[in-house]
Amino acid sequence: MSTLQAALGEYVALRRSMGFKFYGPEQRLKGFIRFMAQRGAEIITYPLALEWATQPPGKRASWALRFTDVRGFSQYLRSREPRTGILPTRVLAFSARAKPYLYSDTEINQILSAALALPPANGLRRWTYHCLFGLLIVTGLRIGEAMALQRGDVDLEQGILTVRGAKFGKSRLVPLHSTTCATLRRYASRRDARLDPPPSPYFFVAERGGRLLHQYVYRVFWRISRQIGLRSAAASTGPRIHDFRHRFAVQTLIGWYRSGQPIEQVLPVLSTYLGHVCVQDTYWYLSGCPELLGHALKRLERRWEAAS
């Protein structure tokens, strides 16, 4: 094992001890270390970091993310190797938040229908993706949270999900609507009829009962997105699975505005439900939808009028 590989293992352990899952950065930094080995380099320098971060040429949206990963790792390394280069900030254009896509009801129905039509026609796979995407849409769960649910975490009698070890290691309870419970109960019956005894403890499983893997879930989603016209065949960007979560938050806030709920009082409820560490993360959803902004402005105008 190289010195850089050993240091990366220690760095990943440190970040995870601070509450970060760090799966994506770990994989990207492993790629960077392979790049360093190909160059015969043992010391991180700005030119090397920039060269690696700007690969491949057609993936500009990820350049800043890759450079940020290396900069954090290089800061850690400087404590043991003073020759490690100091990597500057704001080298590559970077938007901290991707622009959300607000799915229409028609698009949601198309996604769920396309998932249910996945091959094989007599397999479990289509039901798995239909119910997985449906659960994300109606609960606003993160994809990783839904995929990590184990059978014991899904209480369909009480209508409660137990989301364990979510962002920053926090766990929470998520209530479910009765119709969602009914749909998940039917999925569980189909799953158990095919997989008895169960080969894994997870609620959502692959065709042969193993755990779902992120890369395959994303590939299925991209395939469906292209099939229904949400993205072109050559597009590397487009609507994301995470945008289901954005839609849930926006729809909830719109419903509260329309019913006259005091948003400043109920917003912490939504923040807790979504598993946000800080309520400010939930406030961001207010800026992502014209209708929400309109409701907020009307309420502000009424307050100004009352004050005058």
Contacts in CASP RR format, 6 or more apart in sequence:
PFRMAT RR
TARGET T0000
AUTHOR 0000-0000-0000
METHOD contacts of the structure
MODEL  1
MSTLQAALGEYVALRRSMGFKFYGPEQRLKGFIRFMAQRGAEIITYPLAL
EWATQPPGKRASWALRFTDVRGFSQYLRSREPRTGILPTRVLAFSARAKP
YLYSDTEINQILSAALALPPANGLRRWTYHCLFGLLIVTGLRIGEAMALQ
RGDVDLEQGILTVRGAKFGKSRLVPLHSTTCATLRRYASRRDARLDPPPS
PYFFVAERGGRLLHQYVYRVFWRISRQIGLRSAAASTGPRIHDFRHRFAV
QTLIGWYRSGQPIEQVLPVLSTYLGHVCVQDTYWYLSGCPELLGHALKRL
ERRWEAAS
2 33 0 8 1.000
2 37 0 8 1.000
2 42 0 8 1.000
3 42 0 8 1.000
4 33 0 8 1.000
4 36 0 8 1.000
4 42 0 8 1.000
5 33 0 8 1.000
7 73 0 8 1.000
7 76 0 8 1.000
7 77 0 8 1.000
7 80 0 8 1.000
8 26 0 8 1.000
8 29 0 8 1.000
8 30 0 8 1.000
8 33 0 8 1.000
8 73 0 8 1.000
11 29 0 8 1.000
11 73 0 8 1.000
11 76 0 8 1.000
11 77 0 8 1.000
12 22 0 8 1.000
12 25 0 8 1.000
12 26 0 8 1.000
12 29 0 8 1.000
14 76 0 8 1.000
15 22 0 8 1.000
15 25 0 8 1.000
16 22 0 8 1.000
19 168 0 8 1.000
19 169 0 8 1.000
20 168 0 8 1.000
21 167 0 8 1.000
25 69 0 8 1.000
28 65 0 8 1.000
28 66 0 8 1.000
28 69 0 8 1.000
29 69 0 8 1.000
29 70 0 8 1.000
29 73 0 8 1.000
32 49 0 8 1.000
32 52 0 8 1.000
32 66 0 8 1.000
32 69 0 8 1.000
32 70 0 8 1.000
32 73 0 8 1.000
35 48 0 8 1.000
35 52 0 8 1.000
36 42 0 8 1.000
36 44 0 8 1.000
36 48 0 8 1.000
39 48 0 8 1.000
41 48 0 8 1.000
43 81 0 8 1.000
43 83 0 8 1.000
43 84 0 8 1.000
43 85 0 8 1.000
44 70 0 8 1.000
44 73 0 8 1.000
44 74 0 8 1.000
44 77 0 8 1.000
44 84 0 8 1.000
44 85 0 8 1.000
44 87 0 8 1.000
45 85 0 8 1.000
46 85 0 8 1.000
46 86 0 8 1.000
46 87 0 8 1.000
46 88 0 8 1.000
49 67 0 8 1.000
49 70 0 8 1.000
49 71 0 8 1.000
49 74 0 8 1.000
49 87 0 8 1.000
50 67 0 8 1.000
50 91 0 8 1.000
52 66 0 8 1.000
52 70 0 8 1.000
53 63 0 8 1.000
53 64 0 8 1.000
53 66 0 8 1.000
53 67 0 8 1.000
53 70 0 8 1.000
53 92 0 8 1.000
54 63 0 8 1.000
54 92 0 8 1.000
58 236 0 8 1.000
59 236 0 8 1.000
61 236 0 8 1.000
61 237 0 8 1.000
63 92 0 8 1.000
64 91 0 8 1.000
64 92 0 8 1.000
64 93 0 8 1.000
64 94 0 8 1.000
65 94 0 8 1.000
67 87 0 8 1.000
67 91 0 8 1.000
67 92 0 8 1.000
68 94 0 8 1.000
70 87 0 8 1.000
71 87 0 8 1.000
71 89 0 8 1.000
72 87 0 8 1.000
74 84 0 8 1.000
74 85 0 8 1.000
74 86 0 8 1.000
74 87 0 8 1.000
77 84 0 8 1.000
78 84 0 8 1.000
78 85 0 8 1.000
78 86 0 8 1.000
97 284 0 8 1.000
98 240 0 8 1.000
98 242 0 8 1.000
100 243 0 8 1.000
100 246 0 8 1.000
100 288 0 8 1.000
101 238 0 8 1.000
101 239 0 8 1.000
101 240 0 8 1.000
101 243 0 8 1.000
101 246 0 8 1.000
102 243 0 8 1.000
102 246 0 8 1.000
102 247 0 8 1.000
102 250 0 8 1.000
102 288 0 8 1.000
102 289 0 8 1.000
103 111 0 8 1.000
103 239 0 8 1.000
103 243 0 8 1.000
103 244 0 8 1.000
103 247 0 8 1.000
107 228 0 8 1.000
107 230 0 8 1.000
108 137 0 8 1.000
108 247 0 8 1.000
110 228 0 8 1.000
111 133 0 8 1.000
111 224 0 8 1.000
111 225 0 8 1.000
111 228 0 8 1.000
112 130 0 8 1.000
112 133 0 8 1.000
112 134 0 8 1.000
112 137 0 8 1.000
114 224 0 8 1.000
114 227 0 8 1.000
114 228 0 8 1.000
115 126 0 8 1.000
115 129 0 8 1.000
115 130 0 8 1.000
115 133 0 8 1.000
115 220 0 8 1.000
115 224 0 8 1.000
116 126 0 8 1.000
116 127 0 8 1.000
116 130 0 8 1.000
117 126 0 8 1.000
118 125 0 8 1.000
118 126 0 8 1.000
118 129 0 8 1.000
118 220 0 8 1.000
119 125 0 8 1.000
119 126 0 8 1.000
120 126 0 8 1.000
123 194 0 8 1.000
123 207 0 8 1.000
124 190 0 8 1.000
124 191 0 8 1.000
124 194 0 8 1.000
124 195 0 8 1.000
124 205 0 8 1.000
124 207 0 8 1.000
124 209 0 8 1.000
125 206 0 8 1.000
125 207 0 8 1.000
127 187 0 8 1.000
127 190 0 8 1.000
127 191 0 8 1.000
128 187 0 8 1.000
128 191 0 8 1.000
128 204 0 8 1.000
128 205 0 8 1.000
128 206 0 8 1.000
128 207 0 8 1.000
128 212 0 8 1.000
129 217 0 8 1.000
129 220 0 8 1.000
131 183 0 8 1.000
131 184 0 8 1.000
131 187 0 8 1.000
131 204 0 8 1.000
132 146 0 8 1.000
132 147 0 8 1.000
132 204 0 8 1.000
132 212 0 8 1.000
132 217 0 8 1.000
133 221 0 8 1.000
133 241 0 8 1.000
133 244 0 8 1.000
134 183 0 8 1.000
134 244 0 8 1.000
135 141 0 8 1.000
135 146 0 8 1.000
135 180 0 8 1.000
135 184 0 8 1.000
136 143 0 8 1.000
136 146 0 8 1.000
136 241 0 8 1.000
136 244 0 8 1.000
136 245 0 8 1.000
137 244 0 8 1.000
137 247 0 8 1.000
137 248 0 8 1.000
138 177 0 8 1.000
138 180 0 8 1.000
138 248 0 8 1.000
139 146 0 8 1.000
139 161 0 8 1.000
139 174 0 8 1.000
139 176 0 8 1.000
139 180 0 8 1.000
139 248 0 8 1.000
140 244 0 8 1.000
140 245 0 8 1.000
140 248 0 8 1.000
140 249 0 8 1.000
140 274 0 8 1.000
141 161 0 8 1.000
141 163 0 8 1.000
141 174 0 8 1.000
141 245 0 8 1.000
142 166 0 8 1.000
142 167 0 8 1.000
142 242 0 8 1.000
142 245 0 8 1.000
143 214 0 8 1.000
143 217 0 8 1.000
143 241 0 8 1.000
143 242 0 8 1.000
144 214 0 8 1.000
145 163 0 8 1.000
145 166 0 8 1.000
146 204 0 8 1.000
147 202 0 8 1.000
147 204 0 8 1.000
147 211 0 8 1.000
147 212 0 8 1.000
147 214 0 8 1.000
147 217 0 8 1.000
148 164 0 8 1.000
148 165 0 8 1.000
148 202 0 8 1.000
149 161 0 8 1.000
149 163 0 8 1.000
149 202 0 8 1.000
149 203 0 8 1.000
149 204 0 8 1.000
150 201 0 8 1.000
150 202 0 8 1.000
150 203 0 8 1.000
151 198 0 8 1.000
151 201 0 8 1.000
151 202 0 8 1.000
151 203 0 8 1.000
152 162 0 8 1.000
152 201 0 8 1.000
152 203 0 8 1.000
153 161 0 8 1.000
153 162 0 8 1.000
153 163 0 8 1.000
153 164 0 8 1.000
153 203 0 8 1.000
154 161 0 8 1.000
154 162 0 8 1.000
154 184 0 8 1.000
154 188 0 8 1.000
154 203 0 8 1.000
155 161 0 8 1.000
155 162 0 8 1.000
156 176 0 8 1.000
156 181 0 8 1.000
156 184 0 8 1.000
156 185 0 8 1.000
156 188 0 8 1.000
159 175 0 8 1.000
159 176 0 8 1.000
159 178 0 8 1.000
159 181 0 8 1.000
160 173 0 8 1.000
160 174 0 8 1.000
160 175 0 8 1.000
160 176 0 8 1.000
161 173 0 8 1.000
161 174 0 8 1.000
161 175 0 8 1.000
161 176 0 8 1.000
162 171 0 8 1.000
162 173 0 8 1.000
162 174 0 8 1.000
163 171 0 8 1.000
163 172 0 8 1.000
163 173 0 8 1.000
163 174 0 8 1.000
163 275 0 8 1.000
164 171 0 8 1.000
165 171 0 8 1.000
166 172 0 8 1.000
166 275 0 8 1.000
167 275 0 8 1.000
167 277 0 8 1.000
168 277 0 8 1.000
170 275 0 8 1.000
170 277 0 8 1.000
172 272 0 8 1.000
172 273 0 8 1.000
172 275 0 8 1.000
174 273 0 8 1.000
176 184 0 8 1.000
184 203 0 8 1.000
188 203 0 8 1.000
191 198 0 8 1.000
191 205 0 8 1.000
191 209 0 8 1.000
192 198 0 8 1.000
195 205 0 8 1.000
195 208 0 8 1.000
195 209 0 8 1.000
198 205 0 8 1.000
198 209 0 8 1.000
199 205 0 8 1.000
199 208 0 8 1.000
199 209 0 8 1.000
199 210 0 8 1.000
200 209 0 8 1.000
200 210 0 8 1.000
200 211 0 8 1.000
202 210 0 8 1.000
202 211 0 8 1.000
202 212 0 8 1.000
204 212 0 8 1.000
205 211 0 8 1.000
205 212 0 8 1.000
206 212 0 8 1.000
206 213 0 8 1.000
206 216 0 8 1.000
217 241 0 8 1.000
218 241 0 8 1.000
221 241 0 8 1.000
222 231 0 8 1.000
225 231 0 8 1.000
225 238 0 8 1.000
225 239 0 8 1.000
226 232 0 8 1.000
226 233 0 8 1.000
226 235 0 8 1.000
230 238 0 8 1.000
230 239 0 8 1.000
231 237 0 8 1.000
231 238 0 8 1.000
231 239 0 8 1.000
245 274 0 8 1.000
246 285 0 8 1.000
246 288 0 8 1.000
249 270 0 8 1.000
249 274 0 8 1.000
249 282 0 8 1.000
249 285 0 8 1.000
250 285 0 8 1.000
250 288 0 8 1.000
250 289 0 8 1.000
250 292 0 8 1.000
252 270 0 8 1.000
253 263 0 8 1.000
253 267 0 8 1.000
253 270 0 8 1.000
253 285 0 8 1.000
253 286 0 8 1.000
253 292 0 8 1.000
254 289 0 8 1.000
254 291 0 8 1.000
254 292 0 8 1.000
254 295 0 8 1.000
255 261 0 8 1.000
256 263 0 8 1.000
256 266 0 8 1.000
257 263 0 8 1.000
257 292 0 8 1.000
257 295 0 8 1.000
257 296 0 8 1.000
257 299 0 8 1.000
258 295 0 8 1.000
263 296 0 8 1.000
263 299 0 8 1.000
267 279 0 8 1.000
267 282 0 8 1.000
267 283 0 8 1.000
268 279 0 8 1.000
270 282 0 8 1.000
271 278 0 8 1.000
271 279 0 8 1.000
271 281 0 8 1.000
271 282 0 8 1.000
274 282 0 8 1.000
276 282 0 8 1.000
285 292 0 8 1.000
286 292 0 8 1.000
286 293 0 8 1.000
286 296 0 8 1.000
287 293 0 8 1.000
END
